[in-house]
Amino acid sequence: MAAVPPDDLARARTALGERAPLVQCLTNSVVQTITANALLAVGAAPAMVDNVHEAAAFAALASAVLVNVGTLDEEKARAMALAAQSAQGAGTPWVLDPVAVGGLEFRTRVARDLLAHRPAVVRGNASEVLGLAGAGAGGRGVDAVDGVEDAVAAARDLAARTGGAVAVSGAVDVVVDATRTVRVPGGDALLTRTTGAGCSLGALTAAYAAVVDGDPLTAAVAAHLHVAVAAEGGGGGGPRAGAFASARFVLIEELVVQLPRAPG
């Protein structure tokens, strides 16, 4: 397996702070504040421009776009399609977070249609990736019922279709593109008990995609590693999920990215 050179990850983290990318977030209503704070903590600028009248115009101006289908309705679906189409036309990298896709027909159809606009990164748990690829029935709401390794083949298929990278989150995250596979260990089990952890990761992935020009896999690896290391530090303060979440964002702000040894 090919790994991402540590120097590339260090440069990505430096670029994130120096360039302060403007990330348009079309995300779910549960996590808007959490997502904005996560982006601010890493030095990015969040913009929650998600209405049908402005989404397309803003996507052409933004540094990157996040599309998260967590709380979806017809109008949001239209805005997401317009933003994704505009981002594709403008060459703006955008990230698709297929929340709970596979188990529910409407969001599954919307997310699969969005693939036509070639997201730079698709980021989800194993069940969501399998559901998006048409290879599984989805999870239990936002919770995966499939293992990460079970979704690797589906992730590779999606990467071939989009020309970008696909990241599968789990105990050990797996990020693939057409030629490379990288596994990112680390993190903390409390991530699964913290509201907005995956949604924040999707936003950070978009921020990194804005500063890692033309290499969405490196962007996704940098974002996943960033959150994994921050979560490991945040878990030391005790078992309570609320305390963990607070500590996590402090660590995200202070983090210097280091690449763990990749299995090979």
N, C-alpha and C positions, 0 to 999 in steps of 0.2 A: 504493500500500500504506500502511496505517495503522501508525504506529510507537507504541510505548509511551513516554509522556513521561518524560524523564530524572528528573524530580522524583519520579515514582511509583516508579521503581527505587531511588532513594536512600532514599525512605521505607520501602520494603520491607526494604532492608538494615538500616536503623536498627531497625525493628520486630523483625527476626529476633534481634538482639542483646538488645533490651529484654525481649522476651516469652519467650525461651528455650522454644520449643514442644517438647512431648513427642511424639516421632515413633515410632510403633510400626512395627517393621520385620519383615515376614514375607519374608525374603530368602534368597538361596542360601547354602549352607554355606561356599562358597569365600571369601566377601567380608564375613562378619559383622563381623570386627574392623575391617577397612578402612572399612566403612560407618559403624560406630559412631564411629570417629575423625574421619571427615569431618564428621559431625553435631556432634560436640563442638567441632571447630575453628571452626565458624560460630556457636557459641553455643546450639545446639539440644541437646536431651536424647534420646539414643537408648534404645529399649526393645525388646529382641529377644524379644517375647512372641509365639510362633508355634505353640503347641500347641492342639489342638482343644478342650481344656477351658477355656482362658482367652482365646483370641483374640477371641471376640465381645465378651466383657465389657470387655476392655481397649480395643478399638476405640471403644467408646462413651465412654471416659474420655480417650483420647488427643487431642492437638491435630491430628494428621494420621496417616495410615496409608500405608505403602509395601507393595505386593504385587509381589514379584519372583519370577518362576516359573523361575529359573535351574536349581535342583536340585530337581526336583519328584517327589513320590510321592503315593500315594492319601491318606495322612493329612495331608500338607501342603496338598494341594488342598482337602480338607475344611475345614481351618483357614482357608485363604484365602477360601473362599466364605463362611464364617461371619463373618469379620472384615469383608469387603466389604459384606455384607448389614447388619451392625450399624452400620458407618460410614455407610452410606446412610440408615439409619433415624434415626441420631443427628445427621445433618447434618455429620458429620466429613469433611473433604476427604480423598480417598485417591488414590493414584497407582498406575497399573498399568504395570509394566515387563515387556513380553512377550518375555522372553529366548528367542531361537532359535525363536520361533513361526513356523509356516508350513511348516517342513520335517519336523516330528515331530507325529504325530497326537494323542497324549495331551495334550501341553502346549497345542497349538493349540485343542483342544476346551475345555480348562479355561479358557484365557484368553478365548476367545470367550464362554463362559458368564458369566464375570466382568463382561463389558461390560453385562449386564443391571442391574448395581448402580451404573452411571453414575459411573465414575471422574472426578474433577475433571480429571486429566491422564493421558493415555497418553503414555509416553516410550519411544522405541525407535529403532533404526536403520532405514534405509529398507526393508530386506528384512523386518524384523520387522513394521513398520507395514503393508506390503503383505500379508504373510501373515495378520495379524490381521484385516484388512479383507476377506480372501478374494480379493485381487487379485494374489497372487503366490505363489510356491512356497517362500519363505523363503530364508535365506542359507546360508552354510557355517558351521554351528554358530552362534557369536555374531558372526561376521563378515558384514557386508553384502556382497551381490554386485550390488545395485541402487544407482543414484544417488539422492541426496536429492530432486532435482526430479522424479524418476520417481514418488515416493511422495506428492507434494503432493495430488493429487486423492483418493487413498485416505485421507490424513490428514483432508481436509475432510469426507469421507463419515463417518469415525469420529467426528469432532467433532459432526456433525449428529445422529448416533445417541446420543451420550452427553450432549450439552449442555455439554460442557466443552472443553478444549483438547487438542491433539495436537502433540507435539514430535518432530521427526525429526532425529536427530543425524547429522552428517557434517562435511565440510570447512567448509561453511557450514550451520549449523543452521537449520531452518525450523520456526516455531511458528504454528499456526493455531487459530482457533475459528470460530464461525458467520459472522463478519463481517470478521475481521482476519487479516492475514498479516504476520509479522515474521521477518526473516532476521537471524541472529546470527553474524557472522564471528568469526574469531580462533581461539584454541586452539593446539595443537601436535600434530604428527604422532605424537609419542611417547605421546599419550593412547591410541592404538590398540595400544600395546605395554606398557601398564601394567595390571596386574590390578585389576579393580574400578572402573575409571574411569567407565564407564557406570552401574554400580550405585550408585556414590557420587552421580552426577548425579541419579539417580532419587530418592535419599534427600533430597538438597538441594531438589529440586523439591517434595517433600512438606513439607519444613520451610517453604519459602516459601509454599506453599499455605495453611499454617496461619495465616500473618500477613497475607496479602493477601486480605482477606475478599471473597468473591464474584467474584473476577477471576482465574480459573486461568491465563489466558493471560499476564497480567503476572507471576504467580508462576513460570511456566515460563520466560519470557524472563529474569527476574532470575536464576534458577538457572543457566541455560545461559550467560549472560553472566559470572556469577560464576566458573564453572569455566573458561571460555575465557580470561578475563584472568589467572586464577591459573596456568593452563597456560602461557600466553605467558611469564610470569615464571619459571616452573619450568624452562622449556626452555633457559635461558641457562647452566646449570651444566655442560653437557657432554652427550654423546650417550647416556649410560647410562640405561636405563629406571628402575633402582632409585634412582639419585640424583635423577632427575626426579620420581619419586613422592614422595620425602621433601621436596623443595623445594616441590612443589605444595601440600602440606598446610600448610606454614608460610605460604605466600602466601594460601591460603584464609582462614587465621585473621586475617591483617593487611589483607585486601583492602578497599578502598573502591570500590564499584561505580561505573563510568562507562559511559554508553551510547555505543557507536560510532555514527557517522552511519549511519542505515538507508538502504538503497537505495530509491529511490522513483521 
